[in-house]
Amino acid sequence: MSANGAKAKAFEPSPMDVRGRLARLALSLEGAEVDALVVTNLVNVRYLSGFTGSAAELSVGPSHALLATDGRYRTQAQEQLASSGVDDRVELFVGKLSSQREELRATLEREGATRVGLEANHVSWASKRRTRELLPFATLVPTEGLVEGLRETKDQGELDRIAMAARIADDALAEVLAMLGEGRSEREVALALDSAMRRLGAEDKAFDTIVGSGPNSAKPHARPTDRPISAGDYVVVDFGATYEGYRSDMTRTFCVGADSEGELERVFEVVKEAQAAGVRAVKAHVRAADVDKASRDVVSDAGWASAFEHGTGHGVGLDIHEAPSVAEGSTSVLEAGFVVTVEPGIYLPGVGGVRIEDTVVVTAEGCRPLTAFTKDRVVGRVQRQA
């Protein structure tokens, strides 16, 4: 393990404390014109309560919060609610699904909830129909972004865990990078990265690791194949780690073997400049669309506008893609504590592509990068930054 890896292992993140999140959500219900919100997105359930099980619903109102799950999670739910600092008003109900739904009905009826919000992006038509039958006394209201809006601003505990995930990914890449010059396949490199992250303390990869070499590097979401990585190839490596639920995201592009000349050499320099311009544009109170424009203008001025076909970035946290969107047309305004990526790319079908990405924390003065691996282009002289 590198010296930085040892530091990552020794680092102790701030304790997670979800106290106050339910209260902030309850304050937003009036603006959404609902008396209560039934949270079914398990990531949102975790954010609000600390509970990480695979089956749960959380009902939240001005004066109540009910977490319902089944018997598999009785002990886990009790322990996680106690350790998360969640409000004492949260009632835990454990039972069969039919009993959970009856408890939900009784709670909402007792609280006088006549307008009940559902998370529109996480409720199926069948689920909506069942809920309508369960709550005949209430009007069901589709809602969007109530919890996700709270999640945009990360507290110190969240920032520490994203930073830990980024450190683990940095050190994993330092371990695996030499494989690019050994004729290994894309699939072998991806598997080695995933294994290294686990060994260094990650609970999982943040998403399916991307390793695309040669012409495959022109596919933004290339799936690793058995193609051997050869001298002269450009290789796009896009990956991240998950640490205590929180994720990191980083992309680096390397040229294997030696300094090659040609179109991709120029593409690399343009993407590197575009990525730096985007990072410089990140600051509290700046429009996310303006960050996208800062990167996109560099690519456009170089003549490759049509080869940059995705947004410049996205939020990162409990989900690998979450609000805000850093893209053309985004209406989001960055605030201190947001965590976003900056990842412009240029892709030339049949030739190759380049993408460079960092995960950064928005600050009042600008931003603080969490991903620290060097952006050196040639594998032979790559070193981990201090």
Beta strands, then each sheet from edge to edge (+ up, - down):
strand 1: 36-39
strand 2: 57-61
strand 3: 64-69
strand 4: 90-94
strand 5: 115-119
strand 6: 139-143
strand 7: 204-205
strand 8: 210-213
strand 9: 234-239
strand 10: 241-243
strand 11: 246-247
strand 12: 250-255
strand 13: 313-315
strand 14: 322-326
strand 15: 339-342
strand 16: 345-348
strand 17: 352-355
strand 18: 358-362
strand 19: 367-369
sheet 1: 4+ 3+ 2- 1+ 5+ 6+
sheet 2: 7+ 10- 11+
sheet 3: 8+ 9- 12+
sheet 4: 13+ 14-
sheet 5: 15+ 18- 19+
sheet 6: 16+ 17-
end
